[in-house]
Amino acid sequence: MLGMTPVQLRRRFQRSAYPAPRDLIITVCVGRAAALIADGMKVEAAFSSVGFRHHTNFNRQFRRCFGVLPSNYRHRLALTRDWTTGTIGAVHAQVEAAGRAGPRPCT
């Protein structure tokens, strides 16, 4: 399907920022969940909608990617959001941007 063997695919991943295909999948899922949380979705709904079954595993992966727990991430965004305009304050605009762009590789 990709025009390469599983061994070749694994080697390509090892040369990239992601040590294994699984790490890329986790990073993408956590990034999508962060965007959903930033848009106001509850943490429980966000992690289940991106494919995580257990909150403990999701919390661990989220912390690896973003450095904070999802509830703290949501709390920081809520503290800085200007509810009259719907914009994020300058202090945590980087957190918002990181959630939209995707987290750093979770290794």
CORDAJO-V511224 format. One line per field, one symbol per residue. psi: psi as a letter, one per 40 degrees, with the letter a starting at -180 (. if undefined). A space follows every 10 residues. Layout:
BEGIN
psi = ???
END
This chain:
BEGIN
psi = defiiddddd ddddeaehdi dddddddddd ddddddddee iiddddddde eidhdddddd dddddeeiid ddddddddde hhedeeiiid dedddddddd eiiihg.
END
